[in-house]
Amino acid sequence: MNKIVQSNDFIKTKIDIKPEIGLILGSGLGDLADRIENPIKIKYEDIPGFPISTVEGHEGQLVFGKLSGKNVVAMQGRFHFYEGYDIKEVVLPVRVLIRLGIKSLIVTNAAGGVDKNFKPGDLMIIKDHINYTSQNPLIGKNYEELGPRFLDMSNPYDRKYIEIAKEEGGKLNLNIREGNYIWFTGPTYETAAEVKLSRILGANAVGMSTVPEVIVANHENVRVLGISCITNMAAGILDKPLNHEEVVETSQKVKKEFQQLVLNTLNRM
Ligand code: HPA
């Protein structure tokens, strides 16, 4: 709680707008922040109370400004649990953005396709998620002023936002998917058996992020839109090993469509 207040107080001295919508930009979507008008950029490392970035050459900053007609703040780079952060550190930036005023959050990520009908390059609107880790950012003392001890999670992704994103995807002629995202901690990719298990459990895509941030947004009543870029087929579906290069390559290939979908959707949020 101290860290949240500390970070918030610092950021407030640097900005003159109140952001209404937050964006967490996953792999391949980072440069969407470059389209923010009159940007104010604050490096994570300069924010007191923020986690210390462990990744070299990691572009970690908040970017405030106008995007698609809205006052936004984008997280260019996120903290993953597999990097060794405490789960509370992973979600601290989201707590801070909420304190700065955001009422909605767009969360994006790269994910493996579990659904055999998917193909690399597809975009999937997240309908629901499965937390397949034993991690939860709400474990520990609950701050009643932030949200309830026992949080309802029957609708973590805003129905109206899902409809808008699907409509906008249709207008852009994108083959938009909709499905369930399952969170594994990583950093290993899943085994073929784990992917099969995920499919049986009802997952359509698998990834190593997003769920902690979405839980915290829900805790504080922030409306969420989640979009996954299916960068590869998950393990065991195709007869080839997985690698990070493929993930990066696919997200680069579809980033124009991905960004346009986010921009058009954002405009109607
Ligand atoms: N598994 C988990 N995370 C991922 C994958 C995957 O196949 N692709 C991109 N992120």
Residues whose N, C-alpha, C, O or C-beta is under 5 A from the ligand:
A	BS01	HPA	A110 A111 G112 Y189 V206 G207 M208 T231 M233 A234 V247
